[in-house]
Amino acid sequence: MSALARKLLRDLARERAQLATIALVMACGVAALVSMRSAYDSLRAARDGWYARARFGDVFVSVRRAPRSAVTALAALPGVTDVDARVVGEVRLDMPGLDDPAAAKVVSLPRAGMASLHTLTLTQGRAVDPAHADECLVHEAFARAWNLRPGDGITAVIQGRRQRLRVAGVALSPEFAYVVQPGALVPDDRRYGVLWMNPGALDDAFAMRGAFNDAVLRVERGASVRAVQSAVDRTLAPWSAVASWDRAHHASARWIEMKITQLRAQATVLPAVFLAVAALLVNMVLTRLLGLERERIATLKALGYTDGEIARHYLSHALLTGLAGALLGVALGAAGGRLILGIFAQFFRFPVLAFWPTPATVALGVCASLGASVLGALHAVRRAVSIAPAEAMRPAAPARYTRSRLDTSARVHALPAAARMVLRELARRPLRALGSAVAISLAAAVLIAGRFTFDALDRVIELQYFRAQGDDVTVSFREPVAPAAALDLARLPGVLRAESQRTAAARLRHGAHTRECALLGLPADASLRRLVDAHGAVWTLPSDGLLLGRDLAQRLDLRAGDAVTVEDPTGVLPPREARVSALVDDLLGTSGYLRLDALDRLQRDGGRITAVALRVDPTRRDALLRRLKVYPAVASTARRATAIAYFREQLGRESGVMALILAAFASVIAVGVVYNNARIALSVRSRELATLRVLGFTRAEVSAVLLGEQAAQVALAIPLGLLEGRGLAGLLVRSVDAELFRLPLVVSRATYLFAVAVVLAASALSAALVRRRVDALDMVAVLKSRD
Amino acid sequence: MSDVSRPPVLEARALAKRYRMGDVEIDALRGVDLALGEGELTVLLGPSGSGKSTLLNILGGLDAPSAGSVHYRGRALDFTDDRALTAYRRAHVGFVFQFYNLMPSLTARENVALVTDIAPSPLAPEEALALVGLTSRLDHFPSQLSGGEQQRVAIARAVARRPDVLLCDEPTGALDQRTGVVVLDVLDRVNRELGTTTAIITHNAVIARMAHRVVGFGDGRVVRDERNTTRAAPAELRW
């Protein structure tokens, strides 16, 4: 090994504490990159592989009742390779011990001779025997939640008829990787599942003999999905088909896509923050190191080493630090990625969801780390190497301090000497102080980015479940019922108040834009369900006209006062005109809101309703729910308290792990920056500080000079970090699919305080570590040594 | 005033150097002519600030003059070509500094190896250290060596490449007399045994007695240039 290589290794050993903190920051960046990107890659690969293997459809369509002969027409459409026509319905499940009814989507298994799309993956048991009408397959999520095994029985209420079903097997389908009950925000595996049954059994139950109400099509590679959709819509128009949709609008596929998009956004933003801080640290530490190495660099030059050899030597410090960070980061990233994917596996039911850090991602992580190191080192090394050797051999000229405007202020003169030294140091190198402050501020920003989702979800819960909803139970019907149903429910014992609701699917058309949406009709005097916007304002529904979600309106290029055409997606009702009264910043989905009577005028079916919101006497609630369970017309009874608990649990679990990981990472940044800063200041100014000690300053006073500078930087960093945190949160909010869910940008005071507290704690820890060194300062040795 | 008996290895012609130190401008050299003859041991004598170190740095290709030229074996050094200067130092020049300038993280042997790693036909580090009498201290770090020992390591490092010129800047400046004599003895031996042209900068007039030739410096100029008729052995020097 060459003497220079030995010097490198020994230098690294000497600087290990500082280099280790840099390597750790680097490792966090690489870990964030590798874990999120690999989780992204793995999730995407698992999804794409499964979609391909299981022949997941490209176009989906739902129809009231179409004759099976239409399948031939669909199959003959240009670009269509396969068609699977099915019977799909919602059923109620009577699960033992559950007061409110559970529900399930029931899907017919492929008929003999039909193309088999959405091939099921059996995870337990066997396929359904075509000879047994009472056999079913149960989705794994529901089976797990109820501990159902092959051979178990479940009671279903199919179209009002109670039926005992036998579980033949447990299965997964690409169509239901994410199972959410229509209208719910998060999966509730105990209350909603999926069943697959023999087509014959469902034909009878849903009166679909010789017909179908749902079709899935696969489109030839290269063919236009949009063109196929239009052709499908035209073909099925005579049977009141709802407009077909593609994968981008498929409920399960869309949620997965959103998660994948979010991961990609996180995998871009967060590692970039860490690597930038790491590069800054490398720059700071190397600048200092090279400052101390001035004479040694000159000696090496005098000995005949070329600039290139010397530059390589010092760049190697950065590169080896970067490499250590990269290797640690890859290891941490692999573990973290597994953790992230583990959380996804709780929401998304894939047959195989293997975590695999791809070589490309690992290489990207290593290159990013090395790149950040070199970038950080380049300037410092270039500057050090460019000094003429004779100049470097002379002691550096005393740092240039000038009397600044600060000094003319009488207040500054009144300050103790230590404070004046701190102020002048900051004034002399404002850019360096600012750079450090920015680096520390990023730690606060990352902390906020990690925690704000809790705040946002809390706000959603508050708005959606407390301000908008005042009911205890919402009873939904299988299909629209006469308005008298609300009166019937109101008369039940324990019901204090009952309010009707109507939800209707609609297609809004404005100029060339069309959008599917839900119209929600509420009574004029509604108190159990109100329209509340993202800012918490309660909206009064206009007597005539429509309130539209702002996101939906923008997609339709609509403004308040515009007229919009409301079409019946099933084509039964003729198109009608409605006026947009105002735009509302609503939180969920794509909806229009109007008064129940206004919706009646559009629907023209005698004021039918689809749900009733109930305020209930808490002591009689359970009895009421048991009673509702046997009403054949009732599809589900949603309890507000249960919904809130589920929402918190499901989303909290995911955000919790993320917040924890990011808090750890942010602490590393804060410690890395403050510790390195203080160490650098200490080594650059040890002579000055020792002189102060000799002059009779106490250890505390000397520490104050050194740490005061760090404290000033932290003080500057905190407000900066809070602003950046809000910005970063805004960036992450935008990665959420706005048509599904609009995460409000809310950062609570607690989150800000948390960020400030972590940064202060990390700074205090670093200060304590450095303070120990100040205390140990050897006055005599420092003064004896040459500058 | 150069010595005609020995052909010059290194020659300075009308050298001038002005540099800034903080806010102050310093005229370190004001027109210096000097030639170092082959195998000659020259002592450059003068008070601090007289320009000796600046001259040495320019002769060694560490610094560029503001005016004038330097010729190595008749060829002018190109001070604008950093690469050529590095090659010149690498092949021909050995430096010894007042504060030794050893790498604290390297042992004595490794400090010498810094040079032998890059020189074309060097002595072995052990051989160079034997020359300065440090065979028993090969694997000691600078912090484990006395000042005199550190300076001898620095000399071993300088001579290990078999330089044509050895430039020593106050080699005894940081040492007590007894240790200083040991170091001077080493320099004298290197000059005699290897025939290395040697220039020693000092402000200590006693040291001048061991030289072939003494060049006096004052205020950036050569103020005298004399030859010793008899040379004292380093062991005889007292200050």
HADDOCK unambig.tbl for C-alpha pairs under 7 A between the chains (distance, minus, plus):
assign (segid A and resid 2 and name CA) (segid B and resid 117 and name CA) 6.64 0.50 0.50
assign (segid A and resid 3 and name CA) (segid B and resid 110 and name CA) 5.32 0.50 0.50
assign (segid A and resid 3 and name CA) (segid B and resid 111 and name CA) 6.96 0.50 0.50
assign (segid A and resid 3 and name CA) (segid B and resid 113 and name CA) 5.72 0.50 0.50
assign (segid A and resid 3 and name CA) (segid B and resid 114 and name CA) 5.12 0.50 0.50
assign (segid A and resid 4 and name CA) (segid B and resid 114 and name CA) 6.38 0.50 0.50
assign (segid A and resid 7 and name CA) (segid B and resid 105 and name CA) 5.84 0.50 0.50
assign (segid A and resid 7 and name CA) (segid B and resid 106 and name CA) 6.00 0.50 0.50
assign (segid A and resid 10 and name CA) (segid B and resid 105 and name CA) 5.84 0.50 0.50
assign (segid A and resid 11 and name CA) (segid B and resid 105 and name CA) 6.77 0.50 0.50
assign (segid A and resid 296 and name CA) (segid B and resid 101 and name CA) 6.74 0.50 0.50
assign (segid A and resid 296 and name CA) (segid B and resid 103 and name CA) 6.80 0.50 0.50
assign (segid A and resid 299 and name CA) (segid B and resid 101 and name CA) 6.43 0.50 0.50
assign (segid A and resid 302 and name CA) (segid B and resid 62 and name CA) 6.43 0.50 0.50
assign (segid A and resid 302 and name CA) (segid B and resid 89 and name CA) 6.63 0.50 0.50
assign (segid A and resid 302 and name CA) (segid B and resid 95 and name CA) 6.92 0.50 0.50
assign (segid A and resid 303 and name CA) (segid B and resid 89 and name CA) 6.61 0.50 0.50
assign (segid A and resid 303 and name CA) (segid B and resid 90 and name CA) 6.31 0.50 0.50
assign (segid A and resid 303 and name CA) (segid B and resid 115 and name CA) 6.39 0.50 0.50
assign (segid A and resid 304 and name CA) (segid B and resid 86 and name CA) 5.24 0.50 0.50
assign (segid A and resid 304 and name CA) (segid B and resid 87 and name CA) 6.63 0.50 0.50
assign (segid A and resid 304 and name CA) (segid B and resid 89 and name CA) 5.00 0.50 0.50
assign (segid A and resid 304 and name CA) (segid B and resid 90 and name CA) 3.97 0.50 0.50
assign (segid A and resid 305 and name CA) (segid B and resid 86 and name CA) 6.77 0.50 0.50
assign (segid A and resid 306 and name CA) (segid B and resid 86 and name CA) 6.02 0.50 0.50
assign (segid A and resid 388 and name CA) (segid B and resid 62 and name CA) 6.89 0.50 0.50
assign (segid A and resid 388 and name CA) (segid B and resid 63 and name CA) 6.50 0.50 0.50
assign (segid A and resid 389 and name CA) (segid B and resid 62 and name CA) 5.30 0.50 0.50
assign (segid A and resid 389 and name CA) (segid B and resid 63 and name CA) 6.74 0.50 0.50
assign (segid A and resid 390 and name CA) (segid B and resid 57 and name CA) 6.15 0.50 0.50
assign (segid A and resid 390 and name CA) (segid B and resid 62 and name CA) 5.19 0.50 0.50
assign (segid A and resid 390 and name CA) (segid B and resid 63 and name CA) 5.31 0.50 0.50
assign (segid A and resid 397 and name CA) (segid B and resid 21 and name CA) 6.27 0.50 0.50
assign (segid A and resid 397 and name CA) (segid B and resid 22 and name CA) 5.50 0.50 0.50
